[in-house]
């Protein structure tokens, strides 16, 4: 199951820029998986699973910190807001699709 995350052109370019920067911090299979997700973002796909959203949020938060260090406060704030929005969507998605919720509903 996947969640739709709609990004405008500015947000998409911010995500790509953040992911391009963050990919250097990953190694092995994590980096390979991350590169697959990066290609999805570049291809303008809008459907992401929880793991993919986690990687995107990690990249945005990491890049936000770097922008803050370089005194790019506005950019840093935009990146943090975007990361928060995606994180909120991921949490809602996981709560809606939690298998335990289905078990409880079926048991009643």
Backbone as JSON, one array per atom type, in Angstrom:
{
  "sequence": "XXXXXXXXXXXXXXXXXXXXXXXXXXXXXXXXXXXXXXXXXXXXXXXXXXXXXXXXXXXXXXXXXXXXXXXXXXXXXXXXXXXXXXXXXXXXXXXXXXXXXXXXXXXX",
  "N": [[0.83, -1.17, 0.0], [0.37, 2.25, -0.68], [0.91, 5.79, -0.23], [-0.31, 8.85, -1.49], [1.68, 11.56, -2.22], [1.68, 14.77, -2.96], [3.67, 16.98, -4.71], [4.69, 20.25, -5.49], [6.49, 21.91, -8.17], [8.66, 23.34, -7.04], [8.9, 22.15, -4.5], [9.43, 19.53, -5.27], [11.93, 19.86, -6.51], [13.37, 20.68, -4.28], [13.26, 18.36, -2.71], [14.66, 16.57, -4.36], [17.18, 17.83, -4.47], [17.89, 17.71, -1.75], [17.94, 14.94, -1.4], [19.95, 14.19, -3.2], [22.13, 15.28, -1.92], [22.07, 13.88, 0.53], [22.45, 11.2, -0.16], [25.13, 10.53, -0.17], [25.75, 9.95, 2.42], [24.9, 7.43, 2.93], [25.34, 3.85, 2.85], [25.99, 0.72, 1.17], [23.22, -1.54, 0.97], [21.29, 0.22, 1.89], [21.92, 2.58, 0.55], [21.48, 1.75, -2.09], [18.72, 1.22, -2.08], [17.83, 3.77, -1.45], [18.61, 5.18, -3.74], [16.84, 4.12, -5.61], [14.46, 5.19, -4.67], [15.03, 7.9, -5.0], [15.1, 8.02, -7.8], [12.4, 7.55, -8.3], [11.28, 9.92, -7.3], [12.46, 11.77, -9.02], [11.23, 10.97, -11.35], [8.78, 11.98, -11.03], [6.86, 10.55, -9.65], [4.12, 9.94, -7.45], [3.27, 8.22, -5.51], [4.11, 6.75, -2.52], [5.56, 4.43, -0.2], [5.7, 3.73, 3.36], [8.41, 3.36, 4.15], [9.79, 4.63, 2.08], [8.91, 7.25, 2.42], [10.08, 7.77, 4.89], [12.83, 7.79, 4.25], [12.86, 10.03, 2.54], [12.09, 12.09, 4.3], [14.22, 11.97, 6.14], [16.33, 12.8, 4.5], [15.48, 15.41, 3.84], [15.46, 16.65, 6.39], [18.15, 16.44, 7.15], [19.4, 17.97, 5.13], [18.19, 20.38, 5.63], [19.34, 21.08, 8.08], [21.96, 21.53, 7.23], [21.57, 23.73, 5.53], [20.76, 25.59, 7.43], [23.11, 25.93, 8.89], [24.64, 27.25, 7.0], [23.46, 29.72, 7.06], [21.1, 29.97, 5.66], [18.31, 30.58, 6.39], [15.59, 30.8, 5.55], [15.33, 28.88, 3.51], [16.01, 26.63, 5.01], [13.87, 26.55, 6.82], [11.71, 26.14, 5.05], [12.38, 23.58, 4.09], [12.21, 22.09, 6.46], [9.48, 22.38, 7.05], [8.34, 21.06, 4.87], [9.37, 18.48, 5.3], [8.08, 17.93, 7.72], [5.42, 17.89, 6.86], [5.4, 15.64, 5.15], [6.14, 13.68, 6.97], [3.94, 13.75, 8.72], [1.94, 12.86, 6.98], [2.88, 10.27, 6.54], [2.64, 9.12, 9.11], [-0.15, 9.26, 9.5], [-0.93, 7.6, 7.38], [0.21, 5.15, 8.2], [-1.24, 4.71, 10.55], [-3.83, 4.43, 9.55], [-3.57, 2.14, 8.01], [-2.77, 0.15, 9.7], [-2.29, -3.17, 10.57], [-3.25, -4.22, 12.97], [-5.49, -2.71, 13.55], [-7.34, -3.72, 11.72], [-7.55, -6.35, 12.63], [-8.71, -5.94, 15.15], [-11.13, -4.76, 14.39], [-12.29, -6.89, 12.99], [-12.56, -8.73, 15.02], [-14.54, -7.71, 16.57]],
  "CA": [[0.0, 0.0, 0.0], [1.15, 3.48, -0.81], [0.24, 7.06, 0.04], [-0.03, 9.88, -2.48], [2.3, 12.79, -1.73], [1.74, 15.7, -4.08], [4.71, 18.0, -4.58], [4.78, 21.19, -6.6], [7.83, 21.87, -8.79], [9.66, 23.82, -6.08], [9.07, 21.12, -3.48], [10.09, 18.39, -5.89], [13.36, 20.18, -6.68], [13.96, 20.68, -2.94], [13.42, 16.96, -2.31], [15.74, 16.01, -5.17], [18.43, 18.43, -4.0], [18.18, 17.14, -0.43], [18.28, 13.52, -1.55], [21.26, 14.13, -3.85], [23.12, 15.56, -0.88], [22.01, 12.86, 1.59], [22.83, 9.86, -0.63], [26.54, 10.28, 0.15], [25.85, 9.49, 3.81], [24.42, 6.05, 3.03], [26.24, 2.81, 2.34], [25.44, -0.61, 0.91], [21.84, -1.7, 0.52], [20.54, 1.45, 2.19], [22.15, 3.52, -0.55], [20.81, 1.23, -3.29], [17.28, 1.46, -1.91], [17.66, 5.22, -1.5], [18.72, 5.6, -5.14], [15.58, 3.75, -6.26], [13.48, 6.19, -4.24], [15.42, 9.14, -5.66], [14.64, 7.93, -9.19], [10.94, 7.72, -8.28], [11.01, 11.35, -7.12], [12.85, 12.44, -10.27], [10.25, 10.59, -12.37], [7.54, 12.66, -10.63], [5.87, 9.64, -9.07], [3.5, 10.53, -6.26], [2.89, 7.15, -4.59], [5.25, 6.31, -1.72], [5.24, 3.66, 0.99], [6.23, 4.32, 4.6], [9.88, 3.37, 4.13], [10.22, 5.67, 1.15], [8.66, 8.55, 3.06], [11.09, 7.93, 5.94], [14.08, 8.21, 3.6], [12.69, 11.4, 2.05], [12.09, 12.97, 5.47], [15.59, 12.01, 6.66], [17.12, 13.64, 3.59], [15.06, 16.81, 4.01], [15.9, 17.16, 7.7], [19.61, 16.57, 7.1], [19.73, 19.09, 4.27], [17.72, 21.56, 6.35], [20.38, 21.43, 9.07], [23.09, 22.09, 6.49], [21.17, 25.07, 5.09], [20.75, 26.45, 8.61], [24.52, 26.22, 9.2], [25.09, 28.24, 6.01], [22.66, 30.93, 7.24], [19.97, 30.0, 4.72], [17.2, 30.31, 7.31], [14.32, 30.63, 4.83], [15.39, 27.58, 2.88], [15.98, 25.65, 6.08], [12.5, 26.49, 7.34], [10.89, 25.5, 4.01], [12.7, 22.16, 4.08], [11.65, 21.49, 7.68], [8.02, 22.33, 6.91], [8.05, 19.99, 3.92], [9.64, 17.22, 6.01], [7.0, 17.73, 8.7], [4.2, 17.52, 6.13], [5.53, 14.26, 4.69], [6.13, 12.84, 8.17], [2.56, 13.69, 9.18], [1.24, 11.99, 6.03], [3.34, 8.9, 6.8], [2.04, 8.67, 10.37], [-1.58, 9.04, 9.22], [-0.99, 6.42, 6.52], [0.48, 3.96, 9.01], [-2.35, 4.51, 11.47], [-4.98, 3.96, 8.77], [-3.3, 0.83, 7.44], [-2.21, -0.72, 10.73], [-2.97, -4.48, 10.57], [-3.93, -4.44, 14.24], [-6.82, -2.09, 13.44], [-8.21, -4.67, 11.0], [-7.79, -7.48, 13.53], [-9.65, -5.49, 16.18], [-12.43, -4.57, 13.74], [-12.82, -8.21, 12.67], [-12.86, -9.43, 16.27], [-15.77, -7.15, 17.16]],
  "C": [[0.88, 1.24, 0.0], [0.27, 4.69, -0.58], [0.64, 8.06, -1.04], [0.51, 11.12, -1.78], [2.45, 13.7, -2.95], [2.75, 16.79, -3.78], [4.62, 18.95, -5.76], [6.23, 21.18, -7.12], [8.93, 22.31, -7.83], [9.95, 22.75, -5.04], [9.79, 19.9, -4.05], [11.58, 18.66, -6.06], [14.06, 20.22, -5.33], [14.22, 19.25, -2.47], [14.59, 16.34, -3.07], [17.09, 16.54, -4.7], [18.85, 17.84, -2.65], [18.62, 15.69, -0.54], [19.64, 13.34, -2.22], [22.37, 14.36, -2.83], [23.21, 14.4, 0.12], [22.52, 11.49, 1.14], [24.29, 9.52, -0.32], [26.72, 9.72, 1.56], [25.47, 8.02, 3.97], [25.41, 5.09, 2.38], [25.44, 1.55, 2.02], [24.01, -0.61, 0.4], [20.98, -0.47, 0.81], [20.69, 2.45, 1.05], [21.45, 3.05, -1.82], [19.31, 1.49, -3.23], [16.98, 2.96, -2.04], [17.71, 5.72, -2.95], [17.47, 5.25, -5.94], [14.5, 4.78, -5.93], [13.77, 7.54, -4.91], [14.95, 9.14, -7.12], [13.13, 8.08, -9.29], [10.58, 9.2, -8.16], [11.33, 12.1, -8.41], [11.85, 12.16, -11.39], [8.86, 11.17, -12.06], [6.45, 11.7, -10.17], [5.36, 10.24, -7.77], [3.11, 9.5, -5.22], [4.13, 6.63, -3.86], [4.77, 5.46, -0.55], [5.93, 4.3, 2.2], [7.75, 4.42, 4.6], [10.41, 4.48, 3.23], [10.03, 7.06, 1.74], [9.68, 8.82, 4.16], [12.4, 8.41, 5.34], [13.99, 9.66, 3.11], [12.77, 12.4, 3.21], [13.5, 13.09, 6.05], [16.46, 12.92, 5.81], [16.77, 15.11, 3.76], [15.55, 17.4, 5.32], [17.42, 17.37, 7.72], [20.02, 17.8, 6.28], [19.28, 20.42, 4.9], [18.75, 22.03, 7.37], [21.58, 22.08, 8.38], [22.77, 23.51, 6.03], [21.17, 26.05, 6.26], [22.17, 26.87, 8.99], [25.05, 27.31, 8.27], [24.23, 29.5, 6.0], [21.54, 31.07, 6.21], [18.7, 29.67, 5.49], [15.88, 30.05, 6.59], [14.26, 29.27, 4.17], [15.3, 26.47, 3.92], [14.57, 25.46, 6.61], [11.57, 25.81, 6.33], [11.12, 23.99, 3.99], [12.12, 21.45, 5.31], [10.13, 21.36, 7.6], [7.61, 21.2, 5.96], [8.28, 18.62, 4.56], [8.54, 16.92, 7.01], [5.71, 17.29, 8.02], [4.25, 16.06, 5.67], [5.51, 13.3, 5.88], [4.71, 12.68, 8.71], [1.74, 12.76, 8.28], [1.61, 10.53, 6.26], [2.68, 8.33, 8.06], [0.55, 8.37, 10.17], [-1.77, 7.78, 8.38], [-0.78, 5.15, 7.33], [-0.66, 3.68, 9.99], [-3.58, 3.95, 10.75], [-4.79, 2.52, 8.3], [-2.66, -0.14, 8.42], [-2.97, -2.04, 10.75], [-3.72, -4.76, 11.87], [-5.32, -3.82, 14.24], [-7.8, -3.03, 12.75], [-8.54, -5.86, 11.88], [-8.83, -7.11, 14.59], [-11.05, -5.33, 15.58], [-13.08, -5.91, 13.42], [-13.23, -8.97, 13.92], [-14.17, -8.93, 16.88], [-16.92, -7.52, 16.34]]
}
